[in-house]
């Protein structure tokens, strides 16, 4: 069955257009609610959101949908995506919903769904909900309409949970930390958790107004954080995205530390303690070859998946891994969370900083990335990667890089773009290869 609503990470789009309307949100509530009405118990769903202006509209529509098919609704207000996954499981809810478009601008929004185990829904569940979206909803009789309520202790529950991800002996008393919350979902909980563990906290991006989420702040725009870390003489900077499932770190010199370096740090520290499972790390095809070589030097493996934290998580569960993530900053630590959690990952990094006694620039630069270049080619229609000339150019490039680098070419899952990435020890060669392929794709479209 083809997908009309669900993409690679739930349902996402420009609000009040396409699939991201209040009417669609109400139908999603009705369809997802009907799908998870299993058994005779009183059913409940937990709904959280980030700080987008449209979150109020989408929340109200979802509440109407769920209650109309007989589900009770618990609303948490703004909280990170991993907090909703956690609360869904802890409160024995049948379903969890996060209203967020992650690192996208405020004009976009999205709906992410979690099952009762706190994990994102399977393909089978999403397809079943898709089918129900095309049918007339089964509305319940008046006495069975669900109730909706807001809870006030959700933030405290999450802060307590993330603090448990570091040892009880760890305090951050001597650290000065700049925390950038992207004016997003973690604007209250992330600074609070780090401050409660003893750090001096300087905040950025903690004044959401509905339209400033991810606007020149957060993990996709770290310039302000880099400047602030240097200006304040801070030990480290932490950048989250709009729904706080992504983490980028800035060292005391203002240099960015991406997800590959963070995975290397967390995995090796856990391996030293005998706490790493699966014998290595799961990452995507976009992770740098330098990470793979570094892990091999530590007798650890790197297993690669397609792009998307969902694919990473699936492989982690299959192979018994407890550390995985993406170069872009999604960090999945399965011992503590069922999805990417930027705050948990940040606390683990801060704990390593305390234990090592080293400056962040030394601790978190474990390997030199090999030269890597990514370019995008936009197209209006067709399948440019099926063009014979494009195939031939790609084959030649793969042969040229064999043994000395990698080539990853893929269509974007969210926009009409072909992504061309190459990496290798020879920077000039990498650039030449990418440019040749991009030119061939442009000619084809």
C-alpha positions in Angstrom: 0.0 0.0 0.0 1.4 3.4 -1.0 1.6 6.1 1.8 -0.4 9.3 1.5 0.2 10.6 5.0 3.1 9.0 6.8 6.7 9.8 5.7 10.0 8.7 7.1 9.3 10.2 10.5 5.5 10.5 11.0 3.4 13.0 9.2 4.9 16.4 8.4 4.3 19.4 6.2 3.4 23.1 6.0 0.5 23.9 8.3 -2.9 24.6 6.9 -1.8 23.0 3.6 -1.7 19.5 2.3 -1.8 16.9 5.0 -1.0 19.2 7.9 -4.4 20.7 8.6 -6.7 20.6 11.6 -9.1 18.4 9.7 -6.4 15.9 9.0 -5.2 16.0 12.6 -8.7 15.2 13.8 -8.9 12.3 11.4 -5.5 11.0 12.5 -6.7 11.1 16.1 -9.8 9.1 15.1 -7.9 6.6 13.0 -5.0 6.1 15.4 -7.4 6.0 18.4 -9.6 3.3 16.7 -6.5 1.3 15.8 -5.3 1.2 19.4 -8.7 0.6 21.1 -7.8 -2.9 22.2 -9.3 -4.7 25.1 -11.9 -3.6 27.6 -9.8 -1.1 29.7 -10.3 2.6 29.6 -7.9 3.8 26.8 -5.7 6.8 27.1 -3.3 8.8 24.8 -0.5 11.2 25.9 -0.1 14.3 23.7 2.9 16.6 23.8 4.1 19.4 21.5 6.9 21.8 20.9 6.5 25.6 20.9 5.1 26.3 17.4 2.1 28.6 17.0 0.2 25.9 15.1 0.7 23.5 18.0 -2.4 24.7 19.7 -4.5 24.2 16.6 -3.1 20.7 16.0 -3.4 19.7 19.6 -7.1 20.7 19.8 -7.9 18.8 16.6 -6.1 15.7 17.8 -8.0 15.9 21.1 -11.3 16.1 19.3 -10.4 13.1 17.2 -9.2 10.9 20.0 -12.1 11.7 22.4 -14.7 11.2 19.6 -13.7 7.5 19.3 -13.6 6.9 23.0 -10.0 7.6 24.1 -9.1 9.7 27.2 -6.4 12.3 26.5 -3.6 13.5 28.7 -1.9 16.7 27.5 1.6 17.7 28.7 2.2 21.0 27.0 5.7 21.7 25.5 8.0 18.7 26.1 10.8 17.0 24.1 9.8 14.1 21.8 11.7 11.6 24.1 9.7 12.8 27.1 6.4 11.9 25.3 7.9 8.4 24.5 8.9 8.0 28.1 5.5 9.2 29.6 3.6 7.0 27.2 5.2 3.9 28.7 5.4 5.1 32.3 1.7 6.1 32.3 0.6 2.9 30.7 -1.0 4.8 27.8 -2.1 3.0 24.7 -0.6 5.6 22.4 1.7 8.7 22.5 1.6 11.7 20.2 4.2 14.4 19.6 3.2 17.5 17.7 6.5 18.8 16.2 8.4 19.3 12.9 11.7 18.9 14.7 14.4 21.3 13.2 12.0 22.7 10.5 10.9 26.4 10.6 7.8 27.3 12.6 5.5 27.3 9.5 5.8 23.5 9.4 4.4 21.0 11.9 4.2 17.3 12.2 2.6 14.4 14.1 4.8 11.6 15.5 3.1 8.5 17.1 4.5 6.1 19.7 3.1 2.8 20.7 2.5 1.7 24.3 6.1 0.5 24.6 7.4 4.0 23.9 8.8 3.1 20.5 7.8 4.7 17.2 5.1 2.8 15.4 5.9 -0.1 13.1 5.3 0.0 9.4 2.4 -2.3 9.9 0.7 0.0 12.4 1.3 3.1 10.2 -0.2 1.3 7.2 -3.2 0.2 9.3 -3.8 3.8 10.4 -3.4 5.0 6.8 -6.2 2.6 5.8 -8.5 3.8 8.6 -7.9 7.4 7.4 -9.7 6.6 4.2 -12.7 5.2 5.9 -15.6 6.7 7.9 -14.7 7.0 11.6 -16.6 4.9 14.1 -17.8 7.5 16.6 -18.8 6.3 20.0 -22.1 7.0 21.8 -22.3 10.1 24.0 -21.6 8.3 27.3 -18.4 6.8 25.9 -16.8 10.0 24.6 -13.3 10.4 26.1 -12.2 13.0 28.6 -9.3 15.4 28.2 -7.1 16.8 30.9 -3.7 18.6 31.3 -1.1 17.4 33.8 1.3 19.6 35.6 4.0 17.2 36.7 5.1 16.0 33.3 8.2 18.3 33.2 9.3 17.1 36.7 8.9 13.5 35.7 11.1 13.9 32.7 13.8 15.9 34.5 14.0 13.2 37.2 14.2 10.5 34.5 17.0 12.1 32.5 19.1 12.8 35.6 19.1 9.1 36.4 21.0 8.5 33.1 24.2 9.6 34.9 25.8 8.0 37.9 24.6 9.1 41.3 28.2 10.1 42.1 28.4 12.6 39.2 28.0 16.3 39.8 28.6 19.2 37.4 29.5 21.7 40.1 32.6 23.1 38.4 31.3 23.3 34.9 30.1 26.4 33.0 27.7 25.2 30.3 25.9 27.2 27.6 22.6 25.5 26.7 20.8 26.5 23.4 17.2 25.1 23.3 16.3 26.5 19.9 13.2 28.2 21.5 11.8 24.7 21.3 10.4 21.9 23.4 13.2 21.6 25.9 13.4 25.3 26.8 12.5 24.6 30.4 13.6 21.0 31.1 17.1 20.8 29.6 18.6 23.9 31.4 16.8 22.7 34.6 18.2 19.2 34.5 21.8 20.4 33.9 21.5 23.2 36.6 20.1 20.7 39.2 23.2 18.6 38.7 25.3 21.5 39.8 26.4 23.3 36.6 26.5 27.0 36.1 24.0 27.3 33.1 23.9 30.1 30.6 20.9 29.9 28.3 20.1 30.7 24.7 16.9 30.0 22.8 14.7 29.8 25.9 12.1 32.4 25.0 9.7 30.8 22.6 7.0 33.1 21.0 5.4 30.6 18.6 7.3 31.8 15.6 11.0 31.8 16.6 11.6 28.1 17.0 14.9 27.1 15.2 15.3 30.7 14.0 19.1 31.2 14.0 19.4 29.0 17.1 19.6 25.4 18.0 21.5 22.4 16.6 21.1 23.5 12.9 22.3 27.1 13.5 25.1 27.0 16.1 26.8 30.3 15.4 25.3 32.1 18.4 26.2 29.2 20.6 29.8 29.2 19.4 30.1 32.9 20.1 28.5 32.7 23.5 30.8 29.8 24.6 33.9 31.8 23.8 32.5 35.1 25.2 31.6 33.5 28.5 34.7 31.3 28.8 32.4 28.3 29.2 33.6 24.7 29.3 31.2 23.5 26.8 28.1 24.4 24.7 25.0 22.2 24.2 22.7 22.7 21.2 19.3 21.0 20.9 16.8 21.2 18.0 13.1 22.1 18.1 11.9 18.8 19.7 15.2 18.1 21.5 15.9 14.7 20.0 19.1 16.0 18.4 22.4 17.2 20.0 25.3 19.1 18.7 28.1 20.1 21.1 30.5 23.1 21.0 33.9 22.8 22.8 35.5 25.5 24.9 37.2 26.9 21.8 33.9 27.3 19.9 34.5 24.4 17.6 31.5 22.2 16.7 31.5 18.5 17.7 29.0 16.5 15.6 27.2 13.3 16.2 30.0 11.0 15.0 32.4 12.3 17.6 29.8 12.0 20.3 29.0 8.4 19.4 32.7 7.6 19.4 33.1 9.2 22.9 30.0 7.6 24.4 30.7 4.2 22.9 34.3 3.9 24.0 33.6 5.1 27.5 30.8 2.5 27.8 33.1 -0.2 26.3 35.7 0.6 28.9 33.1 0.0 31.7 31.8 -3.2 30.0 28.4 -1.5 29.4 28.4 -1.4 25.6 26.3 -4.1 24.0 26.3 -5.4 20.4 30.1 -5.0 20.1 29.9 -1.5 18.5 27.7 1.3 17.2 24.8 1.6 14.7 24.9 4.7 12.5 23.8 5.7 9.0 25.5 5.7 5.7 26.2 9.4 6.2 28.6 8.8 9.2 32.2 9.7 8.4 34.7 7.0 7.4 36.9 8.4 10.2 34.4 7.1 12.8 34.4 3.6 11.3 38.2 3.5 11.3 38.4 4.9 14.9 35.9 2.3 16.2 37.9 -0.5 14.4 41.0 0.7 16.2 39.1 0.1 19.5 38.0 -3.3 18.4 34.5 -2.1 17.9 32.3 -2.3 14.8 30.2 0.3 13.0 27.0 -1.0 11.4 25.4 1.3 8.9 21.8 1.7 8.0 19.7 3.9 5.7 19.3 7.6 6.7 16.8 8.1 9.5 16.9 7.4 13.2 14.1 5.0 12.7 16.3 2.7 10.7 19.1 3.0 13.3 16.7 2.1 16.1 15.4 -1.0 14.2 18.9 -2.3 13.7 19.8 -1.6 17.3 16.9 -3.7 18.5 17.7 -6.5 16.1 21.3 -6.7 17.0 21.2 -5.9 20.7 23.1 -2.6 20.4 22.5 0.1 23.0 24.3 3.0 21.3 23.4 4.4 17.9 22.8 7.6 16.1 23.3 10.0 13.2 26.0 12.4 12.3 23.4 15.1 12.4 23.1 14.6 16.2 20.3 12.1 16.8 21.7 10.0 19.7 19.9 6.9 20.7 20.9 5.4 24.1 18.6 2.5 24.6 19.5 2.0 28.2 17.8 5.3 28.9 15.4 6.2 26.1 13.4 4.6 23.3 14.1 7.3 20.8 16.8 10.0 20.2 17.2 12.1 23.3 19.5 15.2 23.1 19.3 16.0 26.8 20.2 12.4 27.9 23.1 12.4 25.4 24.2 15.9 26.7 24.3 14.6 30.3 26.4 11.6 29.3 28.9 13.9 27.5 29.0 16.3 30.6 29.6 13.3 32.8 32.5 12.1 30.7 33.9 15.7 30.8 33.8 15.6 34.6 35.3 12.2 34.9 38.2 12.9 32.5 39.3 16.2 33.8 40.2 17.1 30.2 39.0 20.1 28.2 36.2 19.4 25.8 38.4 20.1 22.8 40.7 17.2 23.8 38.1 14.8 25.1 35.7 15.0 22.2 37.9 15.1 19.1 38.8 11.4 19.0 39.5 11.1 15.3 40.1 13.3 12.3 37.2 13.0 9.9 38.2 12.2 6.3 37.2 14.9 3.8 33.5 14.6 3.1 31.3 16.6 0.7 27.5 16.6 0.3 25.7 18.4 -2.4 22.0 18.5 -3.3 20.5 18.6 -6.8 16.8 19.6 -7.0 14.6 18.0 -9.6 10.9 18.6 -10.7 9.9 15.1 -11.7 11.0 11.7 -13.1 13.6 9.4 -11.7 17.0 10.9 -12.5 18.9 8.1 -10.8 17.5 5.7 -13.4 19.1 7.6 -16.2 21.7 5.5 -18.0 24.3 8.3 -18.2 23.9 9.0 -14.5 24.3 5.3 -13.7 27.5 5.2 -15.8 29.0 8.2 -14.1 28.1 6.8 -10.6 29.7 3.4 -11.5 32.9 5.2 -12.7 33.0 7.2 -9.4 32.6 4.1 -7.3 35.4 2.4 -9.1 37.6 5.5 -8.6 37.0 5.6 -4.9 37.2 1.9 -4.2 39.4 1.2 -1.3 40.0 4.9 -0.6 36.6 6.3 0.1 32.8 5.9 -0.1 30.0 7.2 -2.3 26.4 7.6 -1.1 23.7 8.8 -3.5 20.1 8.9 -2.5 16.8 10.7 -3.1 15.6 12.8 -0.1 12.7 11.3 1.8 11.1 14.7 2.4 11.7 16.9 -0.7 12.5 16.5 -4.5 16.2 16.5 -4.1 19.0 14.0 -4.9 21.7 14.0 -2.3 25.2 13.2 -3.5 27.8 12.5 -0.8 31.4 11.3 -1.2 34.3 11.0 1.2 37.9 9.8 1.0 41.4 10.6 1.9 42.0 12.8 -1.2 39.9 16.0 -0.8 40.4 17.1 -4.4 39.3 13.7 -5.7 36.2 13.8 -3.5 35.1 17.2 -4.7 35.7 16.2 -8.4 33.6 13.0 -8.0 30.7 14.9 -6.4 30.7 17.6 -9.0 30.7 15.1 -11.9 27.8 13.2 -10.5 25.8 16.4 -9.7 26.4 17.6 -13.3 25.2 14.3 -14.7 22.0 14.5 -12.6 21.4 18.1 -13.6 21.7 17.1 -17.3 19.3 14.3 -16.7 16.6 16.5 -15.2 
